[in-house]
Amino acid sequence: MDQPAYTYKSNQRFSKILSCIFDVNYLKKLYEILNDINKEAAEIEINDMNKRYEQSTEVFPKEDFEKLKKDVLEAYRIHIQIFGTKGEFITSHSSSIFKEEHLPDFITSIKYDNSFFYKSVFNRNPQSLINVELDFSKPPLIDFVTSPSYPTPNNSIIHVLSEKETWVEGSYEKVISSLKERSNRRSWIHRKNIYDLFLWLLVIPLALWNLRKFDLFASVYLSKYSTVLTVGVYIYIFVVILNVFRFAFNYLRWLFPYLELRTSLKSRVIYHRIIFVGIISAIGYTLAKDLFVLGIRFLF
């Protein structure tokens, strides 16, 4: 007689983390949130084990069963991995890892999960799994290969999986609500096609407008040269303007990363931001002035 087919059913939530700004204190707080969630996961598995033990007809010594439950409880730990830009790697299951003097100067990613220790003991994932990855990497400052039309690559995710739907939903909402309190408004910079919107609606019209202004000045000097050379000069200038904008856009994404970790370490990024905002303000003022003059001429 054929045995009935085994069917496994679970629930999961998986999503990308919002653009946020963190500090070291929040990394500790996130650990405590995940640790509380992990304790609930352990209790769920122990309760299920008790039910199966009571319903089982097989002979299984009580002492061995109690030891197994103890091993399960000990295996349910939050494992933390921290990676630095210079190849540093530190790991722990305690929040003491987040003492700033022990951390790499520049962190690229932090991973929290409750499956590492469990899998090392039982060679399988826990019944209720939670994984949070924070990606603090920045896009390349100079990159003329990858299209800026694409969203900024970032691997910050939250993944919750369990047979218990209420635990999955509750755990996911606890983490997400905590992250939302630290979200910022810079995510639009990292979305797809933002570069194209600026390019077609602002940069190209302004580039053509400034080429016209350049023509009023340079036409006297270029008139003695061939038309091919003159057109080539204008095309070259136009292409240079587009590439300058591409660099500026990549620079903006580099200055304001998708996920940012602020530490007490003095960072040159602040000076970069001040200079960048100053340059953009000066350019914006000049363009606004030109548009105002053009509007006055058009009206009168």
N, C-alpha and C positions, 0 to 999 in steps of 0.2 A: 504494500500500500504506500502510495506516494505521500511524503510529508508536505504539509501546507507551506507555500513559499513564504520566506521571511520578508517582511516589509518594515523599513525604517522611515520614520517621519520626524522631521525637525523643523524648527523655525529659526530664521536668521534675519539680521539687519546689517546691511553693509552700506557705507556711504563715505564720501570724501569729507574731510574736516573743513570747516569754514576758515577763511583767512582770519588769523588771530595774532595778537601780541601777548607773549608770556613773559614771566620772570621766574626766577628759581623757586620762589615761594609757592608759585602756582604748581610747579612740577611736583612739589611735595603734596600739595592739596589733591592733585589729580591722583597721585598714588593712594592717598587715603580713601578717595572715592572708589577707586578700583578695588582696593583691599576689602572694603565693606561689601561691594558687589560679589567679590570672590568668596567671601564667607557665606553669603547666601547660596552661592552655587554649590559650595561644599555641603551645606545643610540639605539641599535638595537631593544630592547624590546619596548622602547617608540615609535619608528617609526612604528613598527608593530601594536602597540595599536592605533596609529593615523589612520593608514590605515583601520583597522577594524572598528573604530568609524565612519569614513567617509562613509564606505560601509554599515554600519548597518542600518536596517530599524526600529529597536527598539528605543523607546524613552528613552534616557538616559541623564539626566541633565548635561549641560556643566560643572557646578561647581563640581558635583560629579566626573566627568571624570578627571578634572584637579587635584582634590585631590587624585584620584587613581594613576595618573601618579607621583605625588609628593611622595606618599607612596612607589611606585616602585623604584624611584630613591634613596630614603633614605634606602631602604632595600638592595640595591646593595652595599655591603661593603665587604672588605676583612677581614675575621675573622682569628685571629692568636691564636694558642694554643701552649704552650711550656710546656714540661714535663721534670722533673729532676729525677736523680737516687734515691733521698731520698723521693720520693713521691710528690715533688713540682709540682704545676700546676698554671700557670698564663695565662690569656687570655686578648685580647684587639683587637680593630680594628684600632689601631694607631701604627705607627712605633716607638713611644716613648717607647714601650715595650722592645725594643732592647738596652736600656741603660744597659751597662754591670754590673753596680752595682745592678741592679734589677734582673738579671738573676740567675738561679741556678748555683752552681759551676760546676756541671757536667750535661749537657743536654742529654737526651736520644732521644728525637724527637721533631720536630717542624712541625706544620700543618698550611697551608694556604688554605682557601677556601672562595668562595663567596656565599655559599648556606645557611650558618648558620642563618644569620639575615633574609634573604629572607624567609626561611622556617618557622621561628618563627612568621613572620607576615602573610604570605599567606598559610601556611601549605602545601607547595609544593616546589619543586626545581625551581630555576630560569630557564628561557628559555635557557640561555647560562651559562654553569657551568664550573668552573676551580678549580682544586684541586691539590695542591703540598704538598707532605709529605717527610720530611727529617728525616731519621732514623740514629741516631748517636750511636746506641747501639753496643756493642762489643761482639764477641763470648766468651763463657766461657774459662778461661785460662786453667783449668784442666777439660777435658771432654773425658772420655773413653767409652761413650755410643753412642754419635752421630758420624757417620762415617765422617772422614775428606775428604772423596771422594766427598761428597756433596758440592755444593756451599755455601758460607757463607750466612746465612739467613739475608736478609735486605729488609725492606719494603719501601724504598725510591721510590716514584712513581710520575708521572705527569699524570693527567687525564683531558681532555678537551672535552666538550660535548655541541653541539648546533645544531639547525636546519640550521644554516648558515655555510656552508662548508668553505668559505673564512675566517671567523672569527676563526674557529677551527684550520685551517692550519697555519694562521698567528700567533695566540696566542701560539700555540705549538712551532713553530719555534723560536719565541722570547725568550721563556723560555729555550728551549734546547740549543740555540746558546750561551746564557749567561752562562749556566752550563758548556758547553764544554770548555769555556775559563778557567775554574777552575778544569778541569779534571786532573787526575794524571795517572801514569803508573803502579799503584799497583793493578789494577783490576785483573790481571792474578793470583794473589795469592788466590783470592776468587772464582775462577771458579771451576767448577766440574772437577774431575779426575786429577787435577794438582798434588794432593798428590800421586796418583797412578803412575804418570809418574816419579816423583822423587823416589818413593819407588822401582819400578821395574828396572829403568834404572840406578840408582845411589846408593841408600841406600843398597839394598840387595847385589849387587856385592861387595860394599865396606865392608859390614858386613862379607861376606864370606872371603874376602881377609884378614881382620883383625883377623878373627878366625884362619886362617892358621898361621898367625904370632903368635897368642896366643898359638897355638898348639906346635910350635917349642920351646916355653918357658915352657909350663905346662906339656907336655907329660911325662917328666921325673918324675914329682911328681904324676901324675895321673895313671901311668902305673901299680902301685901296687894295684889299686882299680879295681873293676869289670867293665866290658865293659858297662853294663847298667848304672852305676853311671857316668861313663865318658861321655857317649852319653847324659845323662840327663843334665850334667853340660854345655855341648856345646849348647844344645837346649835352656836351660835357658838363657845363655848369648845372644844367637841369638834373643830370644824373647824380652829380656831387651833392646837390641839395637833398635829393631823395635819400641818399646814403647817410648824410648827416642826420636826417630825421630818424632813420632806422637805428643809428647808433644812440641817439638821444632817447629813443623809446626803450631800447635794451638797457640803457643806463638807468632810466626811470624804474624799470622792473628790478634792476639790481639794487637800487637805493631803497626801494620799498618792497621787500620780499613778501611772498605769499604768507609765510609763517615766520614770525620774528621772535627771537629770544633775547631779552634785554638783561645784561649782567652789569656788575659794577666795573667791568673792564672798560677803560676809556677807548672809545671807538672813533675812528676817523670818518665813519659814515655820517656822523652829525655834521661835520664840516663840509662833506660832499653835498649833503642836502641843502645846507645854507647857500653854497655856491650855485647849485643847480637852480634853486628857487630864485636867486638873484638874477641869473642869466635869463631864465624864462620870463621873469617880471619885466626885465629891460626889453626883451624882444616883443613881449606882449604890449608894452607901452608904445613902442615904435609902430607896430602894426595897427594898434587902435588909433594912433594919431593919423596914420596914412588913410585909414578908412574914414575917419572924421573929415579930413580934408577932401577926400573923394566925394563924400556925401554932400558937403557944402557946394562943391563945384557942380554936382549933378542937379541940385535943387535951384541954384542961382546961376 
